[in-house]
């Protein structure tokens, strides 16, 4: 039998591949924009539609996966997401009309939205409290690795001819197939097994994750939690004692998007080209941003179980506010040269990746009681994708009409406001079991 830590890491890694595909599919579009614009003869509004079509899928996928996740289990639904990722990669690569392209981007969006809920939630439900932050953050590490992989593969494939954009999309099929295969080797979530009344199976999984330890106290906590709060499928989210915690989760998800991080991820080449970089050079700058995202995500992972979730979020809000303010002011008064702009974007990305980028999905995966975790995480993820979708659709239209400075000014103010929200409403979750957090958070209703 594999060493328990290795077994835990292997389960977490396999689930986190959903995050890698999440990152790849959301970022791959950035390098294809000049080529699909030419191929499909896109206007600014049509381009916004081509980009945001996947995000409409994300909205629907995130809000609809919660109940199937409870009914059929986290593992089975992750397999469904893997197949949708594979179908999307092939479909977008062979599309010859905008309608077909948008359809398969939408299917990929369903997978992204579902994986954004299920991957971190599954990991949080198998992870011991002392490692949960770092293990769930593997999902975020996978997301930024997927973003970097998309940026790098776009850069490598840019000179492959008129069909370069097709190869860029098709590249996502390889990790999708790997994801699907590995999911046959992971355990079921023990907390989902208890929800289904399969306590003996849950006990077996927890024993394998924690050999030689007394698992009965943990089992008792889980069973008591489920018995106290009932089956999550029947519980109403917007009724006491859950209303406050659900609203906090939704607002936290919204603030993660009001930083403007996905404007950078989706439209970085267009922003850099507007600042004077050539097309090839602009794609290279996205690789720099992707590498920064990865390096500082690793830093955030090393800090999350030491410094804590709340402190990292507050520190990140301050750092991002400074860099967003510099970008907005520099674009307004034209004092940012090309490489100074790159430095500010890199600074902003580093601030986001080491704090909010790591923390938000961890916090959302652990803040809800067992009985509503699947649907609570789902509706919070829904708020993420609604704002994300609006951003992707509106940014090229707003940039074409007003320029980028007002957009970054708005993000600067929103990020500053998030600091005060984190300070007042969030509870530190570091080092506490999911059941202990449930007791603490519900008392605040």
N, C-alpha and C positions, 0 to 999 in steps of 0.2 A: 504494500500500500504506500502511496506517495506520502512524503512528509506533510503534516497538516498545513504548515505555512505554504508549502509549494502547491498543495491541493487548493487552498483558499485563493492563492495568487492566480492559479490556472483558471479557476471559475471566474474570478474577477476580470482577468484579461480577456477571456472569451466573450463575456457579456459586454466588455468595454469596446469590442470591435464595432458594436452598434454606434458608439460615439465616434470612432474613426470614420465610419461611413457618413455619419451626421456631418462631421467637419468637411469631408471630401466633397460631398454633394452640394453643400451650401457654398463652398468656395470655388469649385471648379468653373462655375459660370463666369467668374471675373475675367479669366484669361480668354474666354471665348467671345466676349462681347463685341470686339471689332469685327470678328469673322461672321458671327451669326447676324449681326446688324446688316452686313453687306449681303449675305446669302439670302436672308428673308426680307431685305429692303425695309428695315424697321424704322419707324418714327420714334421720338423720345417716349411717347406714351406706350407704343407697342413694345419697346425695349423694356420699359418698366413692367409690362405684363409678362414678357418672356421670363424675366428674372423672378418676379413675385409669384408666378404660377406655382412654383414648387412650394412657396411659403403658404399659399392658400391650402395646399395639401398638408403642410405642417400643422396649420391651425386645426384642420379637421382630424388629422391623425392623432394629435396630442389630446384633444378633448374627447375623442371617441374610444381610445384604447383602454381607458381605466376600467370599465365594466368587463370587457373581454379578458383583461388582465386578471380580474378577480374570478371570473367564471372558468377560464381555461388555463390559467397559470402564466407566470412571467416568461417561463422558458418557451412554451409553445408559441406565444405571441411574438417573441423575439425571432423565432424561426420564420414566422410569416413576414416580419419586417425585412429579414435577410433576402427572402425571395422577391419582395417588392423592390429592394435596392438593385438586385440583379436585373429585373425586368426593366427598370428605369434606365440603367446604364446602357443596355442594348437598344432600347427603344429610342432614346434621344440620339444615339449614335447613327441610327439609320433613318431618322426622320427626314422627309423631303418637303414637308409643308409645315407652316408655323403651328397649325392646329394639332398635328401629330406630335410635334416637338413639345408643345405646351401640355398635352395629355400625359406624356411620359415624364415630364418634369413634375407634374402634379402627383403622379404615382410615386415618384421618388420622395416628394414632400410628405406623403402619407407615412412612408417609412421613417423619414427623419423625425417627424412629430412623434410617432410611436416609440422610436428608439430613445428619444430625448427623455421620455417618461420612464420607460421600462429598464434601460441599462443601469442608470444610477440607483433606481429603486431596488432592483434585484441585488445589486452589490451591497446596498445598505442593510438589506434583510439577511444576508449571510455573514456580514462582517462583525467581529467582536468590537465592542465600544471603543477600546483603546486604539484600534487601527482603522476605525470606520472612516474617518476623515480622509486619510491617505488613500485607502482603497477605493472609496467612491470617487476621489479625485483622479483615479486612474481613468475614469470615464472622460473627465475633462482633458486629461493629458492625451487621450486618444482623439478627442475632438480637434485639439490644436495640431496633433500629429497629422490628422486627416487634412486639415487646412494647409499645412506645410507641404504634404504630399501632393495635394491638388495644385498648389502654386508651382512646385518644382516640376511636376509632370507637364503642366502647361508650358513652362519655360523650355523643357526638353523637346516637346512635341510641336512647338510653334513653327518650326521650319520643315514640317513634313508635307507641305503642299496645301492645295486648296481645301482638302478634307481634314486639315489639322484639328479643327474643332471636334470632328467626329471621334478621332482617336482620344482626345482629351476626356470626352464623356465616357467612352468605352473602357478606359483605364479603371474606372470605378467598379467594373464587374469582377475584377480579380479579388479584392478584399471582401466583396459581397458573397462570393462563393465560399471563401475561407470561413467567413462568419457563420454561414449556414451549416457547414460541416462540423465546426467546433461545438456548436450548440447541442449536438447529440451526446456530448461527453460531460455536460455540466449538470449539477444537481438541481432539484427543485428548491425554491425558496422555502425554508422551514416555517416561516410565518404564514405563507400562503397555505402550506400543508395543514397547519393548525386551523386556519380559517375554513378549510374544507373538511375539518373533523378527522384528519389523518395524523393524529398525534404520534403514533408509533413511527410512521415514516419521518415525521419532523424530528423526533428524538434520534433516529438513525443518522440523519444528515448532520445534526448538531454534534453528535458524538464523533463523527468523522472529521468535522472541522475543529473540534476541541478534544482530542483523545487524551485520556488520563485525567480529565477535569470533571468535577461534579457539575453536571449540566442540569440537574433537577431544579435549582433555583431559577435558572433562565427559562426553563420550560414552564415552570409555575407562573412566572411573570407574563409570558406570552399567552398562556391559556386563560389566566385571570383577565388579561386585557381584552381578549376576544369575548369572553363570557360577559364582561361588564358592559362592553359597548356594542355587542351584537355583531351580526354579519354585515360587512360593509356594503353589500349590494342593496340592503334594505334601509340603510341609514341615510337621512337627509343631510346634505352638506350645509345648507344655509338655515340651520336651526341650532339652537343651543344644545350642547356646549361648543359647537364647532364653528359658528359663524365668524368669530373674530380671527381665529387661526387661518381659516380659508382666505379671508380678505387680506390678511397680512401676506400670505403666500402669493396671492395674485399681484399685490403691489410690489413685492420684492422682484417677481418676474418681470414686471413692467419696467422697473428702474434699471434692470440689467440691460434692457434694450435702449433706454433713453440715454445711455452713455454714447451711442453712435458707433459702437464697435463693429456692427455689421455693415455700416456704410463703408468703413475701411475694408472689410473682408470682401464685400461684393463689388465695390467700385474703385478700389485702390488704383488699378492701372489708369482708369479715366481721370482720377484726381491728379495723379503724377504727370500724365500727359498734358493736362491743363496747366500744370506748373512748369512745363517746358521739357520734360523728359521725352525721349523717343519711345516708340512702341516697345521695342525689345528691352530698353533700359527700364521702362515702367514695369514690365513683367519681372525684371530682376529685382526691383525694389520690393515687390510683393513677396519674393523669396526671403528678403531681409526681414520683412515684417513677420512672415510665418516662422522664421527661425527665432526671432525675438519672442514671439508668442509661446513657442515650445520651451525655450530656456527659462523664461520667467514663470511658466506654469510649473516647472520642476521646482523652482524656488518656493512658489506658493504651496506646493504639496509638502515640502519639508517643514513649512511653518504652521500648517492648518491645525495639526493636533498639538502644537506647542503654544502658539500665540492665541489660537481660538478663532472662531468664525466671525464673531461680531467685530473684534478689534481689526481684523484684516479688511473687512468691508469698509469700516470707517476710514482706515488709512488709505485704502484705494480710492475712495471717493474724493479725498483731498488731492491726491496726486493727479487723478484724471481731470479734476476741475482746473488745475493749474495748466496742464498741457492743452486741454480743449480751449481754455481762454487764450493761450498763446496762438493756437492755430486760427481761431476766429479773428483775433485782433490783427494778426499778421496778414491774413487774407483781406481784411477790411482796409488796412493802411498800407498794404503792399510792401511789407518789410521782411517777408519770408522768401529767401531764395530757394531754389530747388532742394539743395541738400540740407538747408536749415529746416525746411518743411519736413523732409524725411526724418530728421532728428526728433522733431516734435511728435510726429506720428509714431516713431519707435518708442519714445518716452511714454506716450499715452498707452500704447499697446502693452508695454512692460508693466505699467501701473495696473491695467485691467487684468492682465494674465496672472499676475502674482497674487491678486486679491479677489475681485469679484468673479473673474473667470473661473477660478477654482472653487470658490465658496458657494455660489448660488445654487448649483445643481446638488452639491452636498447638502446644503441646508434644506432645500425643498424635498430631498429624499428622506430626511430624518425628522422633520418637524411635525408630521401628521401622525395621529394615532393609528395603530395597526388596522383597525376596522375601516378606516377611510383613506389609508395611505395611497392606494392605487388611484382613487378618484381625486383625492386632494392634490397629489402630485400632478395628475392629469390636468386639472383645471388651472393650476398655477402655470404649468407649461403652456397651456392654451393662451394665457395672457402674454407670455413671452412671444409666441408666434404671431399673435394678432398685431402687436407693435412692430415686430420684425417684418411682417408682410407689408404693412403700411409704409415702413421705411423704404423697403426695396422698390415698391411701386412709385412712391412719390419723389424719391431723391433725384432721379434724372430729370424729372419735370421741374422741380424746384431749382435744381442747379442750372438748368437751361434758362430759367426765367430770372432768378435773383442772384445766382452765384452760390458758392459753397459757404461763405462766411456766416450768413444768418443761420444756416443749419447747425454749424458747429457752435455758434453762440447759444442757441437753444439747448443743445446737449450739455454745454457748460453749466447753464443754470439748473437744468434738471439733475445733473450729477451732484451739484452742490446741495440741492434739496434732499437728495437721497441720504446724505450724511446725517441729517437730523432725523430722518425716518429710522435709520438703523439704530441710532443712539437711543431713541425713545421706545421703539416697539419690539426690537429683536431680543431674544433670550439666548445666552451662550449655551451651545449644545455640546461643547467639547467634553469628551471623556464620560458621557452619560449613556446608559443603555436607552434603547428606543422606548422601552416601557417606562423608565424613569422620566424621560422627556415628556412622554404622554401625560403623566401625572402633573408635572410642573406647568406645562402649557395650558392644559385644560382648567387648572385652578385660576388662570388669569382671565377666564371668560367673564 
